[in-house]
Amino acid sequence: MTTAERIQWDIDLIRRYDLSGPRYTSYPTALQFDPSLSANSLVDTAQRTADVEAPLSLYVHIPFCAHVCYYCACNKVITRRRDKAQPYLDTLYREMKQLSQWYSQERTVNQLHWGGGTPTFISDEQMRELMGQLRQNFRLRDDDQGDYSIEIDPREAQDSTLQVLREIGFNRVSLGVQDLDPKVQEAVNRVQPTEMTRRVLDRSRELGFKSINMDLIYGLPHQSLAGFQATLESVIDMSPDRLSVFNYAHLPDRFRSQRHINADDLPSPQTKLDILQSTIERLLDAGYVYIGMDHFAKPDDELAIAQREGHLHRNFQGYTTHADCDLVAMGVSAISQIGDVYYQNEHDITAYTDAVNSHSHAIKRGVTLNRDDHIRRAAITELICHFELDMARFEQTWSIDFAHYFERELADLDQFTEDGLVSLERDAIRVTPAGRLLIRRICMAFDAYIPRDSATKSYSRII
C-alpha cells in the first residue's frame, strides 16, 4: 500500500461518525471496572490465569509535577516541594514488594515504563533508588534489549538526568512538546523553548537511547493551521522516531486546571479538522507510517515493523509490541492487566498511601474477563492494530463460527460498508483508507457494553 492510499480524508463521513467512544486501551474498558469486586478475588484470579512462562511488563506512576499544564487531564499532584516524593516512593516500594510476591516468579521484564505526572520530578538519586528497588523485586534485563521507557518534560531534564536514566537502564524516552508556538505555550502554562526540546533530543541520541517519541496536541488555545504547520516542520526537522498527535478535549467541569483556558481562544472545530488533516498528510509525506489513531512511526521503528508483521498489540500504555506480557502496574491510579483480570489502584494519593500501609496493596476496582470478553477483545485488537480481521483464522483460534457469533455485529457493519469505511469480504473484514481515522467507531460495533446505535459522553470524541 502506498503512502497516498493509507488515509482517505472524507469530511462528510468524519462529521457523521465523529461521536464519543473508547480508545480501547482495554476491553472491557475502565467504565466496566467494578468497585464491589474484592481485591482478594481479583488477585486470586490474576494469579491463577497468568502465564508464568511469559515475560512481564511493568508500569510505575509518579504523579508529581512542579508546574500545572492547563490542558492536562492526567492524575497528578502539583507541588514545588521535592521532599514530597520520598514518602510516596517509600509507599511504592511496599506495594512493589507485594506485587513481586504475587507475580514476579522470575519472569523476565521485557517492558518497563515510568509515567506521570513528571517522572523526572524526582531526583537523580531517587531514580537510581527506584530502579534498584525494581531490580530487587523483579527480574529486569541488563542487556539493553528490553523496551524501557520514561516520559520526560524537557523543562525537568538536565544533561546529568539523561545520563542517569541511560545508566540505570532506560533506552527509550518520550518528550512532552504539545506545541512550539510561544503564544500557545503561554496560554497553557507550558513555556518550553524549541532549543530546550532540541537539546534534550540531541543529548538523548548522543547517549544512545534507541527510540525517541514526541507528544503533540492539536486544539489548544490560539492554535491555527499555519501555526501548527510551523511546529510540525520544526518537529520533523528534529526527526523523532515516533510521534503522538492528540486531540485536546476541553472538559473544564471534569478537570479543574482546564478552567484556566479561555474557551473563546480555542480553535474552531473546522480548524481542528484542518490541522489534523494537514498533520497526517505532512507526516506521511515525511515518511512516517500511520500506526493508528494518534500514532505515527518511522518505517524501521518496532511499532511499524510489528504492524507490518501482524503482531502489534494495544494496552494501557498504548500501541506496543509486547502482546505476550502481563502488565503489572504500581502507584496511584495505576491499572494492571494480568491473566483474566484488569484492576486499578486508588486514584487519590492519600487513599493510595493508606491502602498500601494497611493492606500492602491499593486495589480499588476491577473486572474479570469472561470468554465473550476475550473474544471481543481479540476482534477489537485486530482491527485497531492492523485495520483488518481474518475471520477464518479467528474462527480457528477461538473455535467459533464467526458469522453466527457476530451475526448482529456484521449486520451493523453493513452501514459502514455502504459508507465505504470497511470492506466485508468472504473471509475478512478490512478497514478502508477512509475508515482508518474512524477505527474507534468501527471497533464500537464489537463492544457489548455500549448501547447499540449510540455513544456515551463518558468517552472522548473519536477525532
Secondary structure, 3 states (H helix, E strand, C coil): CCHHHCCCCCHHHHHHHCCECCCCCCCCCHHHCECCCCHHHHHHHHHHHCCCCCCEEEEEEECEECCCCCCCCCCCEECCCHHHHHHHHHHHHHHHHHHHHHHCCCCEEEEEEEEECCHHHCCHHHHHHHHHHHHHHCEECCCCCCEEEEEECHHHCCHHHHHHHHHCCCCEEEEEEECCCHHHHHHCCCCCCHHHHHHHHHHHHHCCCCEEEEEEEECCCCCCHHHHHHHHHHHHHHCCCEEEEEECCCCCCCCHHHHHCCHHHCCCHHHHHHHHHHHHHHHHHCCCEEEECCEEECCCCHHHHHHHHCCCEEECCEEECCCCCEEEEECCCCEEEECCEEEEECCCHHHHHHHHHHHCCCEEEEEECCHHHHHHHHHHHHHHHHCEEEHHHHHHHHCCCHHHHCHHHHHHHHHHHHCCCEEECCCEEEECCCCHHHHHHHHHHHCCCCCCCCCCCCCCECC
